[in-house]
């Protein structure tokens, strides 16, 4: 299928901006500038997210004695007590991305699903290299479990979710919980994995097909990994490349949502197949004509709006047996 017309028009503008010198590829920028431009892009990609969502700011303590900022989102239909919760990790290659860059995503997820959304601002590289982001995600899950009742949340109905590198953190968190590592006693009931990074140890064919000119580029991915990892050997660590871990059979059901025109497409497909092979319940959806980062593109394409509706329906189906 060709690119969605709206996405194709957007990419043409990106290309034109590079040609006239208004923009540079992310991997040619300094980290601070890359972060600033990525955060600013949120206002272009989705300028009008739901505004009636209540947002509470908090700080989550980390194992090294520091703290990370977090936001708790509640749409109007989310009940005041016992609300199911999505623990959401933003994308950005472990180097860029923030609570602001994904504010619209969290608002839309809460509004569409009726879940509260807790979004932690895990620490980024190169200031905080691997495994800090993984440790922060685990600490956020433990904090949520300990404080859920006081927050009016139901941690026994926790969904782990994320996009891109954030989906990697969600994937690893689900795996660790399934095998009882890191003190994770509460199992997530579901996973929402949007265009996840699952194996940085190799490049698959989708890198050749879509590694340049389709928003996320292979050179940018390499730039991310160089900032995030201390050495090549760490690419083999299952907390970096969760596809390399033997998938626990009792892993939570997973909704794997990938983009057709994405260098990460093949590793997302490979992880979905690995889940199925281990007996995990998997719903795989490929967004035809879409690129990486489609979750943030509701202001660009109506296709992205439909993504949230599909996720909400899937979560509703997952909880349906409990009401029978």
C-alpha positions in Angstrom: 0.0 0.0 0.0 1.3 3.5 -0.7 1.9 6.1 1.9 -1.3 7.7 3.3 -1.8 10.9 1.3 -1.7 13.1 4.4 1.5 11.5 5.6 3.0 11.7 2.2 2.3 15.5 2.1 3.8 15.9 5.5 7.0 14.0 4.5 7.3 16.2 1.4 7.3 19.3 3.7 10.0 17.7 5.8 12.1 17.0 2.8 11.6 20.5 1.4 12.6 21.9 4.8 15.9 20.0 4.7 16.6 21.1 1.1 16.2 24.8 1.9 18.2 24.4 5.2 15.3 24.9 7.6 15.7 21.5 9.2 18.5 18.9 9.6 18.1 15.2 10.3 18.1 14.5 14.0 21.3 12.5 13.9 23.1 15.6 12.7 22.0 17.7 15.6 23.4 18.3 19.1 21.4 16.4 21.7 19.9 19.6 23.3 18.7 20.9 19.9 17.3 17.4 19.0 15.3 17.4 22.2 14.0 20.9 21.6 12.9 20.2 18.1 11.3 16.9 19.0 9.3 18.5 21.8 8.2 21.4 19.6 7.0 18.9 17.0 4.1 17.9 19.3 2.3 21.2 18.6 2.5 20.6 14.9 1.6 16.9 14.9 -1.3 17.1 17.3 -2.3 20.7 18.1 -5.7 20.0 19.6 -5.7 17.1 22.1 -8.5 16.7 24.6 -8.4 19.5 27.1 -10.9 18.2 29.7 -8.5 15.7 31.1 -7.4 16.3 34.7 -3.6 16.2 35.1 -1.8 15.8 38.4 2.0 16.2 38.6 4.0 14.1 41.0 7.5 12.8 41.6 8.5 9.2 41.7 11.5 8.2 43.9 14.2 6.1 42.2 16.5 3.5 43.6 19.5 5.8 43.5 17.9 8.3 45.8 16.8 10.7 43.1 13.3 11.3 41.7 11.7 11.5 38.3 8.7 13.7 37.4 5.4 12.0 36.4 2.0 13.0 35.3 -1.3 11.3 36.1 -4.0 11.8 33.5 -7.7 11.2 34.2 -10.4 11.7 31.6 -13.9 12.7 32.8 -15.2 9.2 32.4 -12.5 7.7 34.6 -14.1 7.0 38.0 -12.7 8.6 41.1 -11.7 5.4 42.8 -10.7 2.0 41.5 -9.8 3.3 38.1 -7.8 1.0 35.8 -4.5 2.5 34.9 -2.1 2.6 31.9 1.6 3.0 32.8 2.9 4.8 29.7 6.5 5.3 28.6 7.2 7.9 25.9 9.3 7.3 22.9 12.4 9.1 21.7 15.2 6.6 21.4 16.1 6.9 25.1 17.7 10.3 24.1 14.8 12.7 23.2 11.2 12.8 24.2 9.5 14.1 27.3 6.2 14.4 29.2 5.4 17.4 26.9 6.3 15.7 23.7 3.7 12.9 24.5 1.2 14.9 26.5 -1.4 14.6 23.7 -0.8 10.8 23.5 -1.6 10.4 27.2 -4.6 12.7 27.0 -6.0 10.7 24.0 -5.3 7.4 25.6 -7.2 8.3 28.8 -10.1 9.9 26.9 -10.4 6.9 24.5 -10.1 4.1 27.0 -11.5 5.4 30.3 -8.3 4.5 32.0 -6.1 6.7 34.0 -2.6 7.2 32.5 0.5 7.5 34.6 3.5 8.8 32.5 6.9 8.8 34.2 9.7 11.0 32.8 12.4 8.3 32.9 15.9 9.7 32.6 17.6 10.1 29.2 21.0 9.4 27.7 23.7 10.4 27.3 23.5 11.9 30.8 21.9 8.6 32.0 23.0 5.6 29.9 21.6 2.1 30.1 20.3 0.6 32.3 19.0 3.8 34.0 15.8 4.0 31.9 15.0 0.4 32.6 15.6 0.9 36.4 13.4 4.0 36.3 10.6 2.2 34.6 10.7 -0.6 37.2 10.8 1.9 40.0 7.8 3.6 38.5 5.8 0.3 38.4 6.7 -0.4 42.0 5.7 3.1 43.1 2.4 2.8 41.3 1.7 -0.6 42.9 2.5 0.9 46.4 0.5 4.1 45.9 -2.4 3.0 43.7 -5.0 2.9 46.4 -4.2 6.4 47.7 -4.4 7.7 44.1 -7.8 6.0 43.5 -6.3 3.6 41.0 -6.5 -0.2 40.7 -3.0 -1.6 40.2 -4.4 -5.1 39.7 -5.7 -3.7 36.4 -2.5 -2.1 35.2 -1.7 -2.0 31.5 2.0 -1.3 30.5 2.3 0.7 27.3 4.7 2.8 25.3 5.8 3.8 21.8 9.1 3.2 20.2 11.8 3.1 22.9 9.0 3.5 25.4 7.5 0.3 24.1 10.8 -1.4 24.7 10.6 -0.3 28.4 7.0 -1.6 28.6 8.0 -4.9 26.9 10.9 -5.4 29.3 8.8 -4.5 32.3 6.2 -7.1 31.3 8.9 -9.7 30.9 10.5 -9.0 34.3 7.1 -9.1 36.0 6.3 -12.4 34.4 9.5 -14.0 35.7 9.3 -12.3 39.1 12.4 -10.2 38.8 13.1 -6.8 40.2 10.6 -7.3 43.0 7.6 -6.9 40.6 4.8 -8.7 42.3 1.9 -7.1 40.3 1.5 -8.6 36.8 0.2 -6.2 34.1 -3.1 -7.4 32.6 -2.2 -6.2 29.1 0.5 -4.6 27.0 0.1 -1.8 24.4 3.3 -1.8 22.2 3.4 0.8 19.5 6.2 0.4 16.9 8.6 -1.1 19.6 12.3 -1.4 19.4 12.9 -5.1 20.1 16.3 -6.0 18.7 19.2 -3.5 18.3 21.7 -6.3 17.7 21.0 -6.4 14.0 19.3 -4.6 11.1 16.5 -6.3 9.3 15.2 -5.8 5.8 12.8 -3.0 6.8 15.9 -0.9 7.5 16.8 -1.2 3.9 13.3 -0.4 2.6 12.4 2.4 5.0 15.7 3.5 6.6 15.7 6.9 4.9 13.0 9.4 3.9 10.2 8.0 6.1 10.5 10.2 9.1 12.5 7.9 11.4 15.8 7.0 9.8 18.3 4.2 10.4 21.1 6.7 10.9 19.0 8.3 13.7 18.5 5.0 15.4 22.2 4.4 15.3 22.7 7.9 16.9 20.3 7.0 19.6 22.0 3.7 20.4 25.4 5.3 20.5 24.2 7.8 23.1 22.3 5.1 25.1 24.8 2.2 25.3 28.4 2.1 26.5 29.5 -0.6 24.1 28.3 -3.0 21.4 28.0 -5.9 23.7 25.1 -4.2 25.5 23.1 -4.6 22.3 22.8 -8.3 23.2 21.3 -7.5 26.7 17.6 -8.6 26.8 16.7 -5.3 28.5 17.9 -3.5 25.4 16.8 -6.2 22.8 13.8 -8.0 24.4 13.4 -10.2 21.4 16.6 -12.0 22.5 15.0 -13.1 25.8 13.0 -16.4 25.8 9.4 -15.1 26.0 7.7 -16.2 29.3 4.6 -18.3 28.4 2.4 -16.5 30.9 3.1 -13.0 29.6 0.2 -10.6 29.5 -1.8 -10.3 26.3 -0.2 -7.9 23.9 -1.5 -5.4 21.3 1.4 -4.8 18.9 0.8 -1.9 16.6 3.4 -1.1 14.0 3.8 1.2 11.0 4.1 -0.2 7.5 6.8 2.4 6.5 9.1 2.1 9.5 12.7 0.8 9.7 11.5 -0.9 12.9 8.7 -2.8 11.2 10.4 -6.1 10.8 11.6 -6.4 14.4 8.1 -5.5 15.6 6.7 -8.3 13.5 9.4 -10.6 14.8 8.5 -9.9 18.4 4.8 -10.5 17.7 5.7 -13.8 16.2 7.9 -14.7 19.2 5.0 -13.9 21.5 2.6 -16.1 19.5 5.1 -19.0 19.4 5.3 -18.9 23.3 1.5 -19.0 23.6 1.0 -15.4 24.5 -2.3 -13.9 23.3 -1.3 -11.3 20.6 -3.2 -8.9 18.5 -1.0 -7.6 15.7 -2.0 -4.6 13.7 0.0 -3.0 10.9 -1.0 0.6 10.1 -1.0 0.6 6.3 0.5 3.7 4.7 1.7 5.0 8.1 5.2 5.9 9.3 6.9 5.7 12.7 5.4 8.0 15.4 1.9 7.8 14.0 0.5 7.9 17.5 1.5 11.6 17.8 0.1 12.5 14.3 -3.6 13.0 15.0 -3.3 16.6 13.6 -1.8 15.2 10.4 -3.9 12.2 9.6 -7.3 10.9 10.5 -5.8 7.5 10.5 -4.2 8.2 13.8 -7.5 9.0 15.4 -8.7 5.6 14.5 -5.7 4.0 16.3 -7.0 5.2 19.7 -10.5 3.9 19.0 -9.1 0.5 18.1 -7.0 0.4 21.2 -10.0 1.3 23.4 -12.0 -1.5 21.8 -9.2 -4.0 22.4 -8.9 -3.1 26.0 -12.7 -3.4 26.4 -12.5 -6.9 24.9 -9.7 -7.9 27.3 -11.8 -6.9 30.4 -15.1 -8.4 29.0 -14.6 -11.9 30.5 -14.3 -10.4 34.0 -17.9 -9.1 33.8 -19.4 -12.5 32.8 
